Amino acid sequence: MLTNYIRTAMHKATYELLEDGSFYGEILECQGVWANAATLEACREDLQDTLEGWIVLGLRLGHTLSILDEEVT
């Protein structure tokens, strides 16, 4: 269940190549979940780490996780 949530959230991530050559990624449905790194792969890894921390903290604080609709492709 948690793995599916993380997978769905990561599929919703958007990435942007910044002027300095680094990559910025975020998941709009998960407020405050973003990352910035030198490579796209590092950005993806950092973004997933941030997402996992966001989930753990939210659950500890009793927050409800954002509802993520899984897109069918």
mmCIF file as gemmi writes it, N, C-alpha and C atoms, coordinates in Angstrom:
data_model
loop_
_atom_site.group_PDB
_atom_site.id
_atom_site.type_symbol
_atom_site.label_atom_id
_atom_site.label_alt_id
_atom_site.label_comp_id
_atom_site.label_asym_id
_atom_site.label_entity_id
_atom_site.label_seq_id
_atom_site.pdbx_PDB_ins_code
_atom_site.Cartn_x
_atom_site.Cartn_y
_atom_site.Cartn_z
_atom_site.occupancy
_atom_site.B_iso_or_equiv
_atom_site.pdbx_formal_charge
_atom_site.auth_seq_id
_atom_site.auth_asym_id
_atom_site.pdbx_PDB_model_num
ATOM 1 N N . MET Axp A 1 ? 0.821 -1.186 0 1 0 ? 1 A 1
ATOM 2 C CA . MET Axp A 1 ? 0 0 0 1 0 ? 1 A 1
ATOM 3 C C . MET Axp A 1 ? 0.875 1.264 0 1 0 ? 1 A 1
ATOM 4 N N . LEU Axp A 2 ? 1.821 1.343 0.899 1 0 ? 2 A 1
ATOM 5 C CA . LEU Axp A 2 ? 2.699 2.499 0.951 1 0 ? 2 A 1
ATOM 6 C C . LEU Axp A 2 ? 3.59 2.564 -0.288 1 0 ? 2 A 1
ATOM 7 N N . THR Axp A 3 ? 4.039 1.405 -0.736 1 0 ? 3 A 1
ATOM 8 C CA . THR Axp A 3 ? 4.868 1.353 -1.943 1 0 ? 3 A 1
ATOM 9 C C . THR Axp A 3 ? 4.087 1.884 -3.142 1 0 ? 3 A 1
ATOM 10 N N . ASN Axp A 4 ? 2.825 1.519 -3.246 1 0 ? 4 A 1
ATOM 11 C CA . ASN Axp A 4 ? 1.99 2 -4.35 1 0 ? 4 A 1
ATOM 12 C C . ASN Axp A 4 ? 1.78 3.505 -4.265 1 0 ? 4 A 1
ATOM 13 N N . TYR Axp A 5 ? 1.617 4.022 -3.043 1 0 ? 5 A 1
ATOM 14 C CA . TYR Axp A 5 ? 1.449 5.467 -2.858 1 0 ? 5 A 1
ATOM 15 C C . TYR Axp A 5 ? 2.694 6.202 -3.336 1 0 ? 5 A 1
ATOM 16 N N . ILE Axp A 6 ? 3.859 5.718 -2.931 1 0 ? 6 A 1
ATOM 17 C CA . ILE Axp A 6 ? 5.12 6.342 -3.33 1 0 ? 6 A 1
ATOM 18 C C . ILE Axp A 6 ? 5.297 6.258 -4.841 1 0 ? 6 A 1
ATOM 19 N N . ARG Axp A 7 ? 5.024 5.101 -5.413 1 0 ? 7 A 1
ATOM 20 C CA . ARG Axp A 7 ? 5.152 4.924 -6.87 1 0 ? 7 A 1
ATOM 21 C C . ARG Axp A 7 ? 4.223 5.887 -7.613 1 0 ? 7 A 1
ATOM 22 N N . THR Axp A 8 ? 2.972 5.994 -7.165 1 0 ? 8 A 1
ATOM 23 C CA . THR Axp A 8 ? 2.012 6.886 -7.814 1 0 ? 8 A 1
ATOM 24 C C . THR Axp A 8 ? 2.462 8.336 -7.698 1 0 ? 8 A 1
ATOM 25 N N . ALA Axp A 9 ? 2.915 8.733 -6.504 1 0 ? 9 A 1
ATOM 26 C CA . ALA Axp A 9 ? 3.39 10.103 -6.302 1 0 ? 9 A 1
ATOM 27 C C . ALA Axp A 9 ? 4.58 10.405 -7.203 1 0 ? 9 A 1
ATOM 28 N N . MET Axp A 10 ? 5.512 9.468 -7.295 1 0 ? 10 A 1
ATOM 29 C CA . MET Axp A 10 ? 6.699 9.683 -8.123 1 0 ? 10 A 1
ATOM 30 C C . MET Axp A 10 ? 6.336 9.792 -9.605 1 0 ? 10 A 1
ATOM 31 N N . HIS Axp A 11 ? 5.277 9.113 -10.027 1 0 ? 11 A 1
ATOM 32 C CA . HIS Axp A 11 ? 4.828 9.245 -11.418 1 0 ? 11 A 1
ATOM 33 C C . HIS Axp A 11 ? 4.234 10.623 -11.688 1 0 ? 11 A 1
ATOM 34 N N . LYS Axp A 12 ? 3.776 11.292 -10.652 1 0 ? 12 A 1
ATOM 35 C CA . LYS Axp A 12 ? 3.213 12.629 -10.794 1 0 ? 12 A 1
ATOM 36 C C . LYS Axp A 12 ? 4.274 13.722 -10.715 1 0 ? 12 A 1
ATOM 37 N N . ALA Axp A 13 ? 5.499 13.354 -10.414 1 0 ? 13 A 1
ATOM 38 C CA . ALA Axp A 13 ? 6.584 14.329 -10.274 1 0 ? 13 A 1
ATOM 39 C C . ALA Axp A 13 ? 6.86 15.017 -11.599 1 0 ? 13 A 1
ATOM 40 N N . THR Axp A 14 ? 7.216 16.284 -11.494 1 0 ? 14 A 1
ATOM 41 C CA . THR Axp A 14 ? 7.645 17.041 -12.662 1 0 ? 14 A 1
ATOM 42 C C . THR Axp A 14 ? 9.07 17.518 -12.415 1 0 ? 14 A 1
ATOM 43 N N . TYR Axp A 15 ? 9.828 17.605 -13.486 1 0 ? 15 A 1
ATOM 44 C CA . TYR Axp A 15 ? 11.239 17.983 -13.391 1 0 ? 15 A 1
ATOM 45 C C . TYR Axp A 15 ? 11.525 19.118 -14.359 1 0 ? 15 A 1
ATOM 46 N N . GLU Axp A 16 ? 12.48 19.942 -13.97 1 0 ? 16 A 1
ATOM 47 C CA . GLU Axp A 16 ? 12.852 21.089 -14.786 1 0 ? 16 A 1
ATOM 48 C C . GLU Axp A 16 ? 14.377 21.228 -14.749 1 0 ? 16 A 1
ATOM 49 N N . LEU Axp A 17 ? 14.944 21.469 -15.899 1 0 ? 17 A 1
ATOM 50 C CA . LEU Axp A 17 ? 16.374 21.753 -15.994 1 0 ? 17 A 1
ATOM 51 C C . LEU Axp A 17 ? 16.543 23.248 -15.76 1 0 ? 17 A 1
ATOM 52 N N . LEU Axp A 18 ? 17.293 23.615 -14.73 1 0 ? 18 A 1
ATOM 53 C CA . LEU Axp A 18 ? 17.48 25.017 -14.385 1 0 ? 18 A 1
ATOM 54 C C . LEU Axp A 18 ? 18.636 25.629 -15.167 1 0 ? 18 A 1
ATOM 55 N N . GLU Axp A 19 ? 18.705 26.951 -15.163 1 0 ? 19 A 1
ATOM 56 C CA . GLU Axp A 19 ? 19.743 27.674 -15.907 1 0 ? 19 A 1
ATOM 57 C C . GLU Axp A 19 ? 21.152 27.292 -15.484 1 0 ? 19 A 1
ATOM 58 N N . ASP Axp A 20 ? 21.332 26.919 -14.215 1 0 ? 20 A 1
ATOM 59 C CA . ASP Axp A 20 ? 22.674 26.558 -13.729 1 0 ? 20 A 1
ATOM 60 C C . ASP Axp A 20 ? 23.054 25.119 -14.062 1 0 ? 20 A 1
ATOM 61 N N . GLY Axp A 21 ? 22.167 24.412 -14.787 1 0 ? 21 A 1
ATOM 62 C CA . GLY Axp A 21 ? 22.44 23.037 -15.19 1 0 ? 21 A 1
ATOM 63 C C . GLY Axp A 21 ? 21.968 21.992 -14.203 1 0 ? 21 A 1
ATOM 64 N N . SER Axp A 22 ? 21.432 22.41 -13.063 1 0 ? 22 A 1
ATOM 65 C CA . SER Axp A 22 ? 20.91 21.455 -12.085 1 0 ? 22 A 1
ATOM 66 C C . SER Axp A 22 ? 19.45 21.145 -12.408 1 0 ? 22 A 1
ATOM 67 N N . PHE Axp A 23 ? 18.914 20.153 -11.728 1 0 ? 23 A 1
ATOM 68 C CA . PHE Axp A 23 ? 17.535 19.732 -11.946 1 0 ? 23 A 1
ATOM 69 C C . PHE Axp A 23 ? 16.704 20.007 -10.705 1 0 ? 23 A 1
ATOM 70 N N . TYR Axp A 24 ? 15.478 20.457 -10.932 1 0 ? 24 A 1
ATOM 71 C CA . TYR Axp A 24 ? 14.513 20.714 -9.87 1 0 ? 24 A 1
ATOM 72 C C . TYR Axp A 24 ? 13.331 19.793 -10.111 1 0 ? 24 A 1
ATOM 73 N N . GLY Axp A 25 ? 12.876 19.125 -9.058 1 0 ? 25 A 1
ATOM 74 C CA . GLY Axp A 25 ? 11.715 18.254 -9.171 1 0 ? 25 A 1
ATOM 75 C C . GLY Axp A 25 ? 10.752 18.516 -8.038 1 0 ? 25 A 1
ATOM 76 N N . GLU Axp A 26 ? 9.467 18.332 -8.322 1 0 ? 26 A 1
ATOM 77 C CA . GLU Axp A 26 ? 8.459 18.507 -7.278 1 0 ? 26 A 1
ATOM 78 C C . GLU Axp A 26 ? 7.256 17.628 -7.557 1 0 ? 26 A 1
ATOM 79 N N . ILE Axp A 27 ? 6.487 17.4 -6.492 1 0 ? 27 A 1
ATOM 80 C CA . ILE Axp A 27 ? 5.225 16.676 -6.598 1 0 ? 27 A 1
ATOM 81 C C . ILE Axp A 27 ? 4.167 17.638 -6.083 1 0 ? 27 A 1
ATOM 82 N N . LEU Axp A 28 ? 3.433 18.26 -6.977 1 0 ? 28 A 1
ATOM 83 C CA . LEU Axp A 28 ? 2.489 19.306 -6.606 1 0 ? 28 A 1
ATOM 84 C C . LEU Axp A 28 ? 1.421 18.815 -5.638 1 0 ? 28 A 1
ATOM 85 N N . GLU Axp A 29 ? 0.999 17.568 -5.78 1 0 ? 29 A 1
ATOM 86 C CA . GLU Axp A 29 ? -0.047 17.031 -4.922 1 0 ? 29 A 1
ATOM 87 C C . GLU Axp A 29 ? 0.41 16.84 -3.479 1 0 ? 29 A 1
ATOM 88 N N . CYS Axp A 30 ? 1.7 16.88 -3.247 1 0 ? 30 A 1
ATOM 89 C CA . CYS Axp A 30 ? 2.273 16.686 -1.91 1 0 ? 30 A 1
ATOM 90 C C . CYS Axp A 30 ? 2.998 17.975 -1.538 1 0 ? 30 A 1
ATOM 91 N N . GLN Axp A 31 ? 2.282 18.887 -0.906 1 0 ? 31 A 1
ATOM 92 C CA . GLN Axp A 31 ? 2.789 20.221 -0.615 1 0 ? 31 A 1
ATOM 93 C C . GLN Axp A 31 ? 4.125 20.184 0.117 1 0 ? 31 A 1
ATOM 94 N N . GLY Axp A 32 ? 5.094 20.877 -0.448 1 0 ? 32 A 1
ATOM 95 C CA . GLY Axp A 32 ? 6.41 20.979 0.169 1 0 ? 32 A 1
ATOM 96 C C . GLY Axp A 32 ? 7.389 19.895 -0.236 1 0 ? 32 A 1
ATOM 97 N N . VAL Axp A 33 ? 6.979 18.995 -1.115 1 0 ? 33 A 1
ATOM 98 C CA . VAL Axp A 33 ? 7.869 17.911 -1.552 1 0 ? 33 A 1
ATOM 99 C C . VAL Axp A 33 ? 8.554 18.342 -2.839 1 0 ? 33 A 1
ATOM 100 N N . TRP Axp A 34 ? 9.84 18.681 -2.709 1 0 ? 34 A 1
ATOM 101 C CA . TRP Axp A 34 ? 10.639 19.109 -3.857 1 0 ? 34 A 1
ATOM 102 C C . TRP Axp A 34 ? 12.099 18.742 -3.611 1 0 ? 34 A 1
ATOM 103 N N . ALA Axp A 35 ? 12.871 18.761 -4.69 1 0 ? 35 A 1
ATOM 104 C CA . ALA Axp A 35 ? 14.305 18.452 -4.588 1 0 ? 35 A 1
ATOM 105 C C . ALA Axp A 35 ? 15.051 19.196 -5.686 1 0 ? 35 A 1
ATOM 106 N N . ASN Axp A 36 ? 16.343 19.381 -5.451 1 0 ? 36 A 1
ATOM 107 C CA . ASN Axp A 36 ? 17.22 20.019 -6.428 1 0 ? 36 A 1
ATOM 108 C C . ASN Axp A 36 ? 18.552 19.287 -6.375 1 0 ? 36 A 1
ATOM 109 N N . ALA Axp A 37 ? 19.072 18.886 -7.535 1 0 ? 37 A 1
ATOM 110 C CA . ALA Axp A 37 ? 20.326 18.13 -7.569 1 0 ? 37 A 1
ATOM 111 C C . ALA Axp A 37 ? 21.037 18.359 -8.899 1 0 ? 37 A 1
ATOM 112 N N . ALA Axp A 38 ? 22.287 17.95 -8.946 1 0 ? 38 A 1
ATOM 113 C CA . ALA Axp A 38 ? 23.128 18.173 -10.122 1 0 ? 38 A 1
ATOM 114 C C . ALA Axp A 38 ? 22.704 17.343 -11.328 1 0 ? 38 A 1
ATOM 115 N N . THR Axp A 39 ? 22.148 16.149 -11.09 1 0 ? 39 A 1
ATOM 116 C CA . THR Axp A 39 ? 21.717 15.293 -12.205 1 0 ? 39 A 1
ATOM 117 C C . THR Axp A 39 ? 20.25 14.927 -12.028 1 0 ? 39 A 1
ATOM 118 N N . LEU Axp A 40 ? 19.617 14.512 -13.112 1 0 ? 40 A 1
ATOM 119 C CA . LEU Axp A 40 ? 18.217 14.112 -13.05 1 0 ? 40 A 1
ATOM 120 C C . LEU Axp A 40 ? 18.042 12.906 -12.136 1 0 ? 40 A 1
ATOM 121 N N . GLU Axp A 41 ? 18.932 11.929 -12.241 1 0 ? 41 A 1
ATOM 122 C CA . GLU Axp A 41 ? 18.826 10.736 -11.398 1 0 ? 41 A 1
ATOM 123 C C . GLU Axp A 41 ? 18.963 11.094 -9.921 1 0 ? 41 A 1
ATOM 124 N N . ALA Axp A 42 ? 19.916 11.954 -9.592 1 0 ? 42 A 1
ATOM 125 C CA . ALA Axp A 42 ? 20.081 12.377 -8.197 1 0 ? 42 A 1
ATOM 126 C C . ALA Axp A 42 ? 18.857 13.147 -7.717 1 0 ? 42 A 1
ATOM 127 N N . CYS Axp A 43 ? 18.272 13.936 -8.6 1 0 ? 43 A 1
ATOM 128 C CA . CYS Axp A 43 ? 17.069 14.683 -8.255 1 0 ? 43 A 1
ATOM 129 C C . CYS Axp A 43 ? 15.92 13.727 -7.955 1 0 ? 43 A 1
ATOM 130 N N . ARG Axp A 44 ? 15.761 12.702 -8.773 1 0 ? 44 A 1
ATOM 131 C CA . ARG Axp A 44 ? 14.716 11.696 -8.539 1 0 ? 44 A 1
ATOM 132 C C . ARG Axp A 44 ? 14.916 11.001 -7.197 1 0 ? 44 A 1
ATOM 133 N N . GLU Axp A 45 ? 16.149 10.611 -6.905 1 0 ? 45 A 1
ATOM 134 C CA . GLU Axp A 45 ? 16.441 9.939 -5.644 1 0 ? 45 A 1
ATOM 135 C C . GLU Axp A 45 ? 16.168 10.857 -4.456 1 0 ? 45 A 1
ATOM 136 N N . ASP Axp A 46 ? 16.616 12.111 -4.556 1 0 ? 46 A 1
ATOM 137 C CA . ASP Axp A 46 ? 16.381 13.073 -3.482 1 0 ? 46 A 1
ATOM 138 C C . ASP Axp A 46 ? 14.89 13.346 -3.304 1 0 ? 46 A 1
ATOM 139 N N . LEU Axp A 47 ? 14.168 13.418 -4.414 1 0 ? 47 A 1
ATOM 140 C CA . LEU Axp A 47 ? 12.733 13.665 -4.354 1 0 ? 47 A 1
ATOM 141 C C . LEU Axp A 47 ? 12.025 12.514 -3.653 1 0 ? 47 A 1
ATOM 142 N N . GLN Axp A 48 ? 12.406 11.284 -3.954 1 0 ? 48 A 1
ATOM 143 C CA . GLN Axp A 48 ? 11.778 10.143 -3.294 1 0 ? 48 A 1
ATOM 144 C C . GLN Axp A 48 ? 12.113 10.13 -1.803 1 0 ? 48 A 1
ATOM 145 N N . ASP Axp A 49 ? 13.347 10.444 -1.443 1 0 ? 49 A 1
ATOM 146 C CA . ASP Axp A 49 ? 13.723 10.535 -0.028 1 0 ? 49 A 1
ATOM 147 C C . ASP Axp A 49 ? 12.893 11.597 0.687 1 0 ? 49 A 1
ATOM 148 N N . THR Axp A 50 ? 12.716 12.742 0.028 1 0 ? 50 A 1
ATOM 149 C CA . THR Axp A 50 ? 11.911 13.814 0.603 1 0 ? 50 A 1
ATOM 150 C C . THR Axp A 50 ? 10.465 13.374 0.767 1 0 ? 50 A 1
ATOM 151 N N . LEU Axp A 51 ? 9.928 12.704 -0.234 1 0 ? 51 A 1
ATOM 152 C CA . LEU Axp A 51 ? 8.558 12.191 -0.174 1 0 ? 51 A 1
ATOM 153 C C . LEU Axp A 51 ? 8.396 11.224 0.989 1 0 ? 51 A 1
ATOM 154 N N . GLU Axp A 52 ? 9.332 10.301 1.141 1 0 ? 52 A 1
ATOM 155 C CA . GLU Axp A 52 ? 9.243 9.329 2.231 1 0 ? 52 A 1
ATOM 156 C C . GLU Axp A 52 ? 9.272 10.023 3.589 1 0 ? 52 A 1
ATOM 157 N N . GLY Axp A 53 ? 10.153 11.015 3.749 1 0 ? 53 A 1
ATOM 158 C CA . GLY Axp A 53 ? 10.196 11.769 4.998 1 0 ? 53 A 1
ATOM 159 C C . GLY Axp A 53 ? 8.913 12.535 5.246 1 0 ? 53 A 1
ATOM 160 N N . TRP Axp A 54 ? 8.35 13.106 4.192 1 0 ? 54 A 1
ATOM 161 C CA . TRP Axp A 54 ? 7.086 13.847 4.268 1 0 ? 54 A 1
ATOM 162 C C . TRP Axp A 54 ? 5.955 12.927 4.734 1 0 ? 54 A 1
ATOM 163 N N . ILE Axp A 55 ? 5.932 11.707 4.203 1 0 ? 55 A 1
ATOM 164 C CA . ILE Axp A 55 ? 4.911 10.737 4.597 1 0 ? 55 A 1
ATOM 165 C C . ILE Axp A 55 ? 5.062 10.365 6.07 1 0 ? 55 A 1
ATOM 166 N N . VAL Axp A 56 ? 6.274 10.02 6.493 1 0 ? 56 A 1
ATOM 167 C CA . VAL Axp A 56 ? 6.526 9.615 7.875 1 0 ? 56 A 1
ATOM 168 C C . VAL Axp A 56 ? 6.146 10.733 8.848 1 0 ? 56 A 1
ATOM 169 N N . LEU Axp A 57 ? 6.598 11.945 8.557 1 0 ? 57 A 1
ATOM 170 C CA . LEU Axp A 57 ? 6.288 13.075 9.431 1 0 ? 57 A 1
ATOM 171 C C . LEU Axp A 57 ? 4.783 13.322 9.481 1 0 ? 57 A 1
ATOM 172 N N . GLY Axp A 58 ? 4.15 13.298 8.325 1 0 ? 58 A 1
ATOM 173 C CA . GLY Axp A 58 ? 2.702 13.51 8.274 1 0 ? 58 A 1
ATOM 174 C C . GLY Axp A 58 ? 1.944 12.485 9.087 1 0 ? 58 A 1
ATOM 175 N N . LEU Axp A 59 ? 2.332 11.225 8.985 1 0 ? 59 A 1
ATOM 176 C CA . LEU Axp A 59 ? 1.663 10.177 9.75 1 0 ? 59 A 1
ATOM 177 C C . LEU Axp A 59 ? 1.907 10.347 11.249 1 0 ? 59 A 1
ATOM 178 N N . ARG Axp A 60 ? 3.13 10.702 11.625 1 0 ? 60 A 1
ATOM 179 C CA . ARG Axp A 60 ? 3.441 10.949 13.045 1 0 ? 60 A 1
ATOM 180 C C . ARG Axp A 60 ? 2.614 12.084 13.618 1 0 ? 60 A 1
ATOM 181 N N . LEU Axp A 61 ? 2.363 13.096 12.793 1 0 ? 61 A 1
ATOM 182 C CA . LEU Axp A 61 ? 1.598 14.25 13.246 1 0 ? 61 A 1
ATOM 183 C C . LEU Axp A 61 ? 0.089 14.047 13.106 1 0 ? 61 A 1
ATOM 184 N N . GLY Axp A 62 ? -0.304 12.905 12.554 1 0 ? 62 A 1
ATOM 185 C CA . GLY Axp A 62 ? -1.723 12.594 12.404 1 0 ? 62 A 1
ATOM 186 C C . GLY Axp A 62 ? -2.385 13.234 11.202 1 0 ? 62 A 1
ATOM 187 N N . HIS Axp A 63 ? -1.589 13.691 10.245 1 0 ? 63 A 1
ATOM 188 C CA . HIS Axp A 63 ? -2.148 14.292 9.034 1 0 ? 63 A 1
ATOM 189 C C . HIS Axp A 63 ? -2.695 13.21 8.104 1 0 ? 63 A 1
ATOM 190 N N . THR Axp A 64 ? -3.635 13.596 7.287 1 0 ? 64 A 1
ATOM 191 C CA . THR Axp A 64 ? -4.163 12.715 6.256 1 0 ? 64 A 1
ATOM 192 C C . THR Axp A 64 ? -3.313 12.9 5.007 1 0 ? 64 A 1
ATOM 193 N N . LEU Axp A 65 ? -2.904 11.807 4.398 1 0 ? 65 A 1
ATOM 194 C CA . LEU Axp A 65 ? -2.116 11.889 3.165 1 0 ? 65 A 1
ATOM 195 C C . LEU Axp A 65 ? -2.978 12.404 2.02 1 0 ? 65 A 1
ATOM 196 N N . SER Axp A 66 ? -2.35 13.125 1.123 1 0 ? 66 A 1
ATOM 197 C CA . SER Axp A 66 ? -3.032 13.597 -0.076 1 0 ? 66 A 1
ATOM 198 C C . SER Axp A 66 ? -3.58 12.401 -0.853 1 0 ? 66 A 1
ATOM 199 N N . ILE Axp A 67 ? -4.752 12.577 -1.438 1 0 ? 67 A 1
ATOM 200 C CA . ILE Axp A 67 ? -5.319 11.53 -2.276 1 0 ? 67 A 1
ATOM 201 C C . ILE Axp A 67 ? -4.69 11.649 -3.663 1 0 ? 67 A 1
ATOM 202 N N . LEU Axp A 68 ? -4.12 10.561 -4.116 1 0 ? 68 A 1
ATOM 203 C CA . LEU Axp A 68 ? -3.48 10.546 -5.43 1 0 ? 68 A 1
ATOM 204 C C . LEU Axp A 68 ? -4.242 9.584 -6.33 1 0 ? 68 A 1
ATOM 205 N N . ASP Axp A 69 ? -4.816 10.093 -7.4 1 0 ? 69 A 1
ATOM 206 C CA . ASP Axp A 69 ? -5.479 9.238 -8.373 1 0 ? 69 A 1
ATOM 207 C C . ASP Axp A 69 ? -4.425 8.627 -9.263 1 0 ? 69 A 1
ATOM 208 N N . GLU Axp A 70 ? -4.452 7.33 -9.365 1 0 ? 70 A 1
ATOM 209 C CA . GLU Axp A 70 ? -3.501 6.641 -10.231 1 0 ? 70 A 1
ATOM 210 C C . GLU Axp A 70 ? -3.97 6.786 -11.664 1 0 ? 70 A 1
ATOM 211 N N . GLU Axp A 71 ? -3.091 7.323 -12.503 1 0 ? 71 A 1
ATOM 212 C CA . GLU Axp A 71 ? -3.419 7.501 -13.907 1 0 ? 71 A 1
ATOM 213 C C . GLU Axp A 71 ? -3.249 6.193 -14.648 1 0 ? 71 A 1
ATOM 214 N N . VAL Axp A 72 ? -4.202 5.89 -15.494 1 0 ? 72 A 1
ATOM 215 C CA . VAL Axp A 72 ? -4.127 4.682 -16.299 1 0 ? 72 A 1
ATOM 216 C C . VAL Axp A 72 ? -3.527 5.068 -17.65 1 0 ? 72 A 1
ATOM 217 N N . THR Axp A 73 ? -2.41 4.409 -17.988 1 0 ? 73 A 1
ATOM 218 C CA . THR Axp A 73 ? -1.788 4.713 -19.282 1 0 ? 73 A 1
ATOM 219 C C . THR Axp A 73 ? -1.724 3.478 -20.134 1 0 ? 73 A 1
